[in-house]
Amino acid sequence: MRCIFCKEPSDSSVSQEHVIPESLGNKDHVLPPGWVCDGCNNYLSREVEAPFMDSDYGKRARFDMRIES
């Protein structure tokens, strides 16, 4: 299997990719390991999701949805 983002082999990946970030309360909509390599999953978490969650909008969204930290 190849990562849907970088197209590198991802058969040994152990990470699940949350289609909607888990930090926004998603526990159900995930892609199984192998769809996204561990490197891309970590990159998306660190470079896309974290800055959003640290923004005022991200904090407000979590507050409004009553999602625990």
C-alpha positions in Angstrom: 0.0 0.0 0.0 1.1 3.6 -0.6 0.5 6.7 1.4 -2.3 8.8 -0.1 -0.2 12.0 0.4 3.4 11.2 -0.4 2.9 8.0 -2.4 5.7 6.3 -0.5 5.2 2.6 0.7 3.2 2.7 3.9 2.7 -1.0 4.7 4.6 -0.8 7.9 2.7 2.3 9.2 0.9 1.9 12.5 -0.9 5.3 12.7 -4.5 5.8 12.0 -5.4 9.0 10.1 -8.4 10.8 11.6 -10.4 12.3 8.7 -11.6 14.9 11.2 -9.0 15.5 13.9 -9.4 13.6 17.1 -8.7 16.9 18.9 -12.1 18.0 17.5 -13.9 15.1 19.1 -13.7 12.6 16.2 -13.3 9.0 17.2 -15.2 7.3 14.4 -14.0 8.6 11.1 -10.5 7.2 10.7 -8.5 5.6 7.9 -6.8 2.4 8.9 -3.0 2.1 9.2 -1.3 2.1 5.8 -3.5 4.7 4.1 -1.3 7.4 5.4 2.3 6.8 6.4 3.5 7.6 9.9 5.7 10.5 8.6 2.8 12.2 6.8 0.5 11.6 9.8 3.0 13.2 12.2 3.6 16.1 9.8 -0.2 16.8 9.5 -0.6 16.6 13.2 2.4 18.9 14.0 2.2 21.4 11.1 -1.6 21.6 10.3 -3.7 20.5 13.2 -1.6 21.8 16.1 -1.4 25.4 14.8 -5.1 25.4 14.1 -5.9 24.0 17.6 -3.6 26.7 19.1 -5.4 29.5 17.2 -8.2 31.5 18.7 -10.7 29.9 16.3 -9.5 26.4 17.2 -9.8 27.1 20.9 -13.3 28.6 20.5 -14.4 25.6 18.4 -13.4 23.2 21.1 -15.0 25.3 23.8 -18.3 25.6 21.8 -18.4 21.9 21.2 -17.5 21.2 24.8 -14.5 19.0 23.9 -12.2 18.3 26.8 -8.5 19.2 26.4 
